[in-house]
């Protein structure tokens, strides 16, 4: 059983930074592709970033490229999302997700098998 738990969300001023963490209780974390998605009120869930099992392949949405960094520590069963230069439009609930086929990074939400409960990120102007 894979259980994902996000942490690190909160309220920050525009231009500030936050680091989200997603801890995975499963034994096979190191073989999964991990992704971050977000959903703002009234909007569809959107892709943010993904990293394959080894960290050799990383993919970002254009809206966060250059500002956000995804990374993982397989020894700690944890994936991170460092968010810098935050903007009010980054306000959303952020979800981490795990995909069993860990070789490639994908942006489609339906390609992910497991999801966390989400953590709120609010950026004030």
Secondary structure, DSSP 4 states (H G I P E B T S, - for coil): ---EEEE--EEEETT--EEEEEEE-STTGGGSEEEEEEE-TTS--EEEEEE-TTSS-EEE-TTTTTTEEEEEEGGGTEEEEEE-S--GGG-EEEEEEEES-TTS----GGG--EE---EEEEEE-
